[in-house]
Amino acid sequence: MNAGECGAVPAGSFSDVGSGKVPDLSWFRKRRLRTLVAVAAIVLVAEGASLVSDFSFGYALGSVPSAIVWMLHNFCPTASSLGQLGIIATQVVSTVFDSIAATMLAALLGIVLAVLGCSSVGVENGIVRGVIRVFANIFRNVPMIAWALLLLLSFKQNEFTGFLALFLATFGQITRFFLDTLDEIPSGPIEALRSCGASFWQIVFQAGLPLAVAELMSWTLYMVETNIREATLVGLLTGTGIGFAFNLYYASFRYDCAGLVILVTIVLVLVVEAISNAARRSMI
């Protein structure tokens, strides 16, 4: 394969090398000029955006060292903050259980809609499939924080509001993930069952779900991880879980306890991620 076939360098650029003629370098000059123009345009757009938003790159970069020192000094857990570890652990357990419960309920309902709406084993009615996809897209495009703010107006600050916000946001996301997963399964076993006269549910349970079960479980575990992180932010609004503990300590200027909450949350997410990765590997 020559350079012209690869499309990297136009034919003839090196054809005269060694023949005593000067090679044609116009292509390289044009490419370098286009690169410089693109870089200049990016710099101009960034500078224009900083002027409009009154943002200074120099001030931001200069503030980073002092900000890091302040956070390490104030948010570092102390001996007195360790006395709050029992309260923090209780809120962590509540957050984990809420996240798991919301994810499992969303996964159960999501798999039903995904089976009906996928193109591989789903119903033949295209209108039904289209409605299910639109329904899932609407739910997944509403941020979890938006769900929490909307639900606060009706259910106030309580555990159920946080659970419902997690469930509604997860429901849209996981239904779409399940739809895409079932759409990509091999069609061979499905066609073989159809040719044998298998019913819709026989095809679903004998071919559709068994072929996709590893991916479906992987997406479910991923959403559990995501919801544990999101539940911290939702808890700030709904007054529940680890988010509530962080907000309480932060608002009362007990930054060492707030730092302990952050540290516990990081450890929790890492542990859940390690368990999730081990479970995924066992299913492959």
N, C-alpha and C positions, 0 to 999 in steps of 0.2 A: 504494500500500500504506500503510495507516494504522498507528499505533503499536500498536493492539490486535492487528492481524494479525501484526506482527513478534514479538510476545510480549515486547517489551522493557518496555513500560509498560502497565498495565491500562487498558482503555477507560474514559473518564470522568475521568481524572486531570487532563487539560487542557481538558476540554470546557466548563468554566465560566469559562475565562480570557477576560477582556474583557466578561463579562456582568454584572460587579459582584459576583459571588459568590466566596467563598473556595474555591480548588481543594482537592480531597481529597488530602492529603499523607500519609495513613496508610500507603500502600504503600511510600513512600520511607522512612518511619520504621521500618517492619518490616524492610525490606531492610538498613538501616543497623544495626539491632539484631542481625540475624542475622550480619552481618559482624563486629561487635564481639564477639559471643559466640564465633565461630569463631577470631578472633585470640586472645582470652583463653584458649580451650581449648588452642591450639597453644603459647602461652607457658607455661601450667601443665604441659603434658605435657613440654615441653623442660626446665623447671625441675625437675620430678620425676625425669626421667631423669638429669639432672646430679647431683642429690642421691644417687640410688641408686648411680651409678657413681663418685661422689666426683670429679666433673669441675667445674672452675671456668672459666666463660667469661671472667671478668675476668683471671685468671692466664694463660689461654691467649693472649688478645689482647695482654697486656702482654709476653709472652715472644717474640712474633713478631719485633720489630726486632732484639733481641739474637741470636736464632737465625739470622736472615738475615746479620748481620754475621759471626757465627762461621763459617757455611758459606762465605761469600765469602773469609774470611781463610784457612781451612784447606783447602778443596777447590779453590782456584784453582791450575791447573797452573803449575809452576815450570820453570826451565831444566833442573834435574836430572831432573824427571819426563819431559821430552821424550826423554831417553835410553832410556826404556822404550817408546817409540812403536813400535819394530819388533816387540816381543813382543805389544803390544796389537793391532797390525794383523794379526798371525798369528792371534790368537784371534778377531778380528772376522771374518776370512775363513772360519774354521772354523764360526763361528756362522751366517753367511749360508748356507753350503753345506748345513749340517744343516737349516736352516729350509726352504730351497728343496726339498731332497730329500724331507723329510717331507711337505711340502704337495703336491708332485707325485704321490707315491705315494698319499696320501689322496684326491687328486682323481680319480685313475684308478679306484680302487676305489669311490669315492663316486658317480661318474657311472654305473657299472654298476648299483649298487643303486638309484640315483635313477630310472634308466630303467625298471627293473623295478617299482618301487614307486609311481611317480607315477600320477595319475588320468587323465592325458591320453593317453599312449602306453604306459602300463604294462600288465602282465599283467592278465587279466580276473579272476583269483582274488583276491578281497578279503582272504583270510587271509594270502596272501603279502605283499600291500601293507601290511597291518596289522603283520605281524611286522617288516618292513623299517623302518617308521616307529618302532616301539617300540625296535628295535635302535639306530637312529640317536639317538633321544632319550636312551637310557641312556648312550651314549658321550658325548654332548654335555653332559650334566648332571654329569659327573664333572670337577671342575676339573683343569687341567693340572698344578698342583702336587700334587694328590692322586695323579694317575697317576705322577708322578716319585717320590713317597714310596713308593708300592706297589712300583714296579719296582726301587727301590734294594734292597729286601729280597732280590730274586732275582738281579739283574744287577750289583749293587754300583755303585761310582762309575766310570763310563767313558762313552765317546762314544756307545755304542749305547744306553745307558739314556736319555740325553737325547733322542736321535733317536726312540726308541720312545715316550717320553712326548709329544713333539710330534706324532708321527703319530697316536696313539690319540685325543688330544683334537681334533686337526684333522679326523680321519675322521668323528667324530660331527657336528661343526659343519658341515663342508662338504657332507656327505650331506644334512643337513636343508635347507641353502641350495639345493642342486641340486633337491631334491624340490619345494620351494616354487616355484622358477623354472620347472620343467617343468610344474607344475600350472597356471601362469598363461599358457601360450602359447595363441595363437588356435586354436580347434578346427576352423576352416574347412578349411585344407589337410589336416588329419588325416582329417576325414570324407570329403573328396574322394578321398584315396588308398584309404581303406577301401571306398568305393563302387566303386572300380575293381578291387577284389580284391587289393590290395597285401598282402604278408606283413608280419608283425610287424617284422622288422628293416628292411624297406624303408621302412615308416612312420617308424621311429626315425631312420634315416640320411637320409631324403629330406625329412622334415617336422619331427620332434621336435628333433633336435640343431641343424639349421640355424636354426630359429626362435629358439633359446635360446642360441646359441653366444656372443653378446656378453655376456649376463648371466653365463653360466657362467665365462667368462674373467675377468670383473670380480670375481666372488666368489673365484676362485683367486688373483688378484693381491692382493685384500684380505687373504686368509689368509696370504700370504707376508709382507706387512707386519706383521700381528699376530704371526706366529710369530717374527719377528726380535726383536720386543719381548719376547715371552714367553720366548724362548730365553735371554735374559739372566738372568731369574729362575730358570729351570730349571737353568742352569749353576751357580748357587749351591749347588744340592743335589747335582748329578751330578759336580761338579768338572771341568766342561768349558767351553770357549768363553769368551766375554767375561765371563760371570757368574763364572767361576772366577778370572779375572784381577782383577776388582773385589774379590771376597772375599779374595783373597790380599793385595792392597795394603791393604784396609781392616783386616784382622785384624793386619797388621804395623804399623799406625798410619802408613802412608805415604799420608796423605789427599790430597796433591797428585797422586800417581799415580792414586788412586781417582777424583779429580775429572777427570783426563784421560780415564779410561775412560768416565765419564759423558758428557763432551763428545764423544768419538768416537762413542759410541752414539747420541747425539742427532743428530749430523751424518749418520750412517749411515741412521737411520730417515727423516730428511728427504729424503735422496737417493733412497732406495728408494721413498718415497711420491711424489716428483716423477716418477720413471720410471714408476711404476704409473699415476699420473693421466694421463701422456702416452699410455701404452698404451691406457687406457680410452677416451680421447678419439678415438684413431685407429680404434677398433672401433665407435664410435657412427655 
